[in-house]
Amino acid sequence: MPSFNSQFIDEAVVSVLAQTLQDWELIIADCSTNPDVLSVLETFDDPRIKLYRREKRYLPGNNRNFAIEKAQTGFILCLDADDLIQPSFIEEALFLIHTTEYDLIGTSCVTFKDVSQQHLLNPHPSIDQVADGGAFVVSTLFPKALWEKLGGFKDTGLGPSHVPEDWDFFVRAMLAGAKPYNRPGFGFTYRRHAQSLTMQPDLPKFSEMRCRIKAKYRLPLLINKLFKQGSAATKKRTVDGWHPLIPALHKEESSIIVWPDANTAEFMERIAEVLGRAEKRTIIVCTQPKHLSPSSSSAFWQQHSSDIFFLPDFLESKDLWLSFIRYLIEAKHASDIYYSQNLFFLDSVETLIDLYPQCRFEYVSKFKNNPADSAAPITQVQV
């Protein structure tokens, strides 16, 4: 996280602290001169946050390279000091990069503050689209090995000479054969405000920056069009490639609740009873996109858990849905799985029972005192 007098850095850091996956390190390369910002940074007492003060102002790419060089992890996610990431974003992105062929895991985004908009990005941008600009947000996960291969980020300066260093980086990554994926769910929130680098009045127009990028990489882009490059991936990945993500020391048990395809007030009451007697961490899994889920249901779940995963918002293939649920069971040490009328889960539950006989799978009826639906598997336990 590069930082220069950002008045919003506390919110950016809190968005990292709120992640559903807690095995991370946050490296802040700070060039601030504002004492108020320095005092805010010093309030974070967490060994995973490593603050490096730099004696003068450096450009964003230089600060990113400085921080990445010190990173002990194999995967990098850049976050600017005035932006936010959604609570499940790091965990979902790491799952994807371990189980798919993709080397760049990006996301659609929302802007807020002075300008509020939703930006649904192309899930599989071509190299020409990346060169055109706007194909990725800066908070795109990539292997540190790719950063090393490319020689890091490269700054062009501020003001009239500026071209975003992340735009340049992603073009070079694509030229090196990196395979991209932008998840359709909104995992990143970009703050548009008067102090944003992209809002400064002396910046060149977007069209001019695009011309500079295309002129700089004209020959490599032409060669790539004529002779396709190989993948930047260093290993073959499978749907079961998530095992390295299992935390070795995390032993806290949890419960998983699979969101039904359709909610009723009675069902919500039944689930509230289940949650009322559960003393474990609760994980919510939904097989509908977030934007199709009723706002009342979303508000209900958010009251009971911050670990909410909307599978279609980051997994483009249903083949990965079952794999992700298996990951959750193992990574979160799930001992109880509650479910109801969810067609995908009803088709999968017997497989999961065979794989995890130590877990208790409990079917939750929609209606109090009513028999369970006939579609529920024989192995159900009625609440």
N, C-alpha and C positions, 0 to 999 in steps of 0.2 A: 504494500500500500504506500504509494508516494504521497507525501503530505507537505503542503506549503500554505500555512496560515488558513487552513480550512476551518470555518466556524461550525461545520457539520460533522467533524471527524468522530465525535462521540456516537452519533447515530450510525455511522458506517461500522465502527467497531462493535457496537451492540448487535448489529445484524449478523456479524460473524459469531459472536458469543451465543446467539440464539439458534445456531444451526442444529439440526437433528443429529448430525454426526459431529462428535466432539473431539475426534482425533485429528487435530489440525494445528498448525502453527501460523501465527500472524506476524509478519515482519514489516515494520513500519520504517520507511526511510524518510526522515523528517528534516526539512530545511526551514522550518517556521521561525519567524522573528517576532511573532505576536506572543507576548507572555501568557495571554489567556489560553491560547491553543496549547502551549507547553504545559500549563497547569492541568488542563483537561487530560492530556496524554498521561500525565503522572498519576492520575487517579485509578487507572486500570491495573489492578493487582492480580495478575494471572500469569503464571510461568510460561504459558503458550504464546503470550504477546511479547515480542522482542522489539524494543524501540532503539533505533540507531539515529543519533543526532548527527547531522552533517553541517559543516561549518559555513557553507555558503549555499546559494540556490543552485540547484541542478535541474536540468530539463526532465520531463516525465520518463522518457526512455532510459536515461542514465540512472534515475532513481529505481526504476523497475529492475534494471540489470543488477544494481547494487544489492537489492533485496533478494532477488532470485539466486544470486551467487551464494548467499548465506543460507538458503533454504536447505533443510535436511530431508525433505520429502521428494518423491519422484514425480509429483504432478503439481502444476502451478495454476493458480487462478488469480488474476490481477483484479484489484478493486480500488477505485479511486476514493479519496477521502471524503467525498460529498455524495457518494452513491450508496445503494443498498442491495443486498442479495436476499432472496426469499429463504425462509428457514430450512427448506428441504433441498435447496439447490446443490450444495456441495456433495451431499450424499448421493443424490440422483445422478449428478454428472460423473462422479467416480464410478458408480455402478455401470454406467454406459461405457466409459472408456476401458473398463475391464472386461466387458462382455460383448462388445461390438468391434467392427473394423475401423471405427472412427478415431481420429487423432485430435480433432478439434471439437469440443463439445460446447456449443454456444446456446443461446436462448432468445426467444422473443422477449420484448421488454416494454416497460411502461415508463413514460416521462411524467414528472410531476413538478411542483412548485410554480414557476412562472408559466410553463407550458405543460398541459396535461394531454397526453396522447398514448394510444396503444400502437405498438409496432410489431406486426406479425412477420417475422423474417422467413425467407426461403429456407426450408429444412435442409436442402442439399444444393447450396450455391455453387455454380461453376466458377472456374478460375477467372473468366471474363467478368462475371458478376461481382466477384470479390475485388477485382481491379477497378470496377465502376464505383465501389464504395458503398458503405452502409450494409454490408452483408453480415457483419458480426458486431456484437457489443464487445467492449474491452474486457468484460468479465467472461471470458471464454477459457475453459479448462484445456490444458495441453500438457504433454509430458515434458519434464525438464530436459530430457535428452534431445527433444526437438529444438528447444531454445538454444542448447549448446551447439547443435548442428548448424543452426542459422546464424550463430554469432550474436544472438541477443537482439534487443530492440535498437533502432537507429534513429536518433533525433535529427531533425532538419532545422531547428531553430524556432523562435517565437515570432509573432507578428506576421508581416507579409511573406516571410519565407516558410511559414509553418505548413507541414503536412503531418497528419496524425501518425505517430510512431506505431500504433497498433494496426492501422490500415496497412502500412508498409510491411509490418511483420507478417500479417496474414497473407499478403500477396506472396511473400517469399516462402511461407509455409506451404501454400498451394503449389508453387513452382517446384518445391522439394517433394511433392507427392502426397502431402497430408490429405486425409479424407475428412470432410467436414460434416457436422450435423448440428442444426439449430433445432432445439426442442420447441414445440408449439406453445407450451405453457409459458407464462410470464415469470421467469425466474430472476430477473434483474430489473431494478428500478433506477432510472437515470434522473438526476436532479438538474433541471434547467433553471439557472438563475444568473443574475447579472455578473457574478464573479467567475462563472464557468469559463474555462479556456476557450471552449467552442463559441462563446457568446461575445468574445472580444471584438471591438469594431475594426481593428486593423488586420484581422485575419483575411486571407484570400477567399474568394468565393469557392463554394464546393466544387463547381465545374472546373475551376482553375486547378484546384488540388488534384482532381481526377486526371486532368491533362498531364500534370507533373508525374503522377504515378505511372500512367500509361507510357509516357515518354521514357521514363527511367527504366522500365522493364519491357520496352517494346520488343527487343530481340528475344529475351527469354520467353515472353508470352507467345511470340511467333513460333519459336522452336517447340514450345509445349504443345501448341495446336497441331504441329506437323508430326511430332514424335512424343507420344504420351509418356509421362514420367512414371516411375514406379512409386509404390506407397512408401510413405515415411514411417509406417508402423514397423516396429522392431520385432514383433512376435505375433503369432496367430492367437486370436482370442475366441472364446466359446461362450455359450450362454451360462456355463457354470464357472466362468472365470472370476467370479466375485469372491471366491474363498479368501484371497489375500486381504480383503477388507474386514474380515471378522476380527474384532478387537480381542487381543489376547487376555487382557485384564478385566474387561467389562463383564461383570457377572450379575448385574441387576436384572431381575426377572421382569417380564412385561406381559401384557395382554394385547391381542390383536383383534380389532373389530372390523369386519368387512362390510362396508356400506351396501345396503340393499339397492336393487335397481330402482325401486320406488318406495318412498317413505310414506308413512301415515302417522297421524298424531298418536295413535295407540302404540305403534312400533317405537316411536321416540320415547314414550313413557316406559316401555319395557326396557329399552336400552339404558335409560336413566337409572332404572332399578339395578341393572347389571353394573353400571359404573359406580353406583352408590356403594356397592359392597366390594368393589375391586380396590385393592390397596396397592396395585402395581402400576407401573408406567403404562399408559394406553397408547397404542399405535392405531391410527385410522387408515384404512385402505379403501379407495374409491375407484370403481371401474368406469366412471363417467368423467369427462373433462370438467374442470372446475367451473367454467363459464356456463355449463348446462345444469349444474347442481343448484337446487333452490337456495336462495340466500338464507332462508330460515334454517335449513339443514346445516349449511356451512357455519352459521353463527353458533348452532348447537354444539357442533363438534369442536369448534375453537374454544368453547368454554371448558372442555374436558381434556383437550390435548393440543400440544403444539406439533406433534408428529403426525402430520396428515399428508398422505401421498395420493395424488390423482394420477393413476397409471397412464392414461392416454396423453397426459400433458408432457410426458418425457419419454415414454416407450412407444416407438412407432410400430412395433410388432407385438402381437399378442403372444407370440412364442416366448417373449421375455417377461410376460406378466407373472406366470407361475414361477419362473426363476427368481424374480424380485421378491415374491412372497416367501419363497424358501430362504432367500438371503435375510429377510426380516426375521423369520423364525429363529435362524441361527445367530445372527448378529445381535438381536435384541433379547436373546434368551427367552423367547415367548413360551409360556407354559399353558396359556389358555387362548383359544381362538374362537370368537363368537361370530356367527354368520346367520344370514336369513335368506330371503329370496333374491339371490344374486346368481344369475344363470352361469356366468363364468366360474364362480367359486363352487357352485353345486356340481359342475362338471369336473372340477379338480379336487374336490375334498377327499375322495377315496384314495387318490394318489398321495395326497399329503398325509393322510392317516397312516398309510403304509410306510411312508418315509420317516414319520415322527410319531411313533407309538407312545412316546413319553408325554406328548401334549394332549390336552383335553379339548376336543372339538365340540362346541355346544351350539345347537341350533336355537335361535331366538324367534319364537312365534311373533307374528305381527300383532296378535290380539291376546289380551290377558284371558286366561281360562279357556282358550280355544285350543283344539288339537293342532299339531303342526301340519303344515301344508304337505300334501302328498308328494310334492316334488322333492322334499328333503330326503337325504340319504338315510338308509337304515341305521347307520352308525350314529345318528344324532342323539343328543341328550337334551331333553326338554327342560327349559328354565322353569 
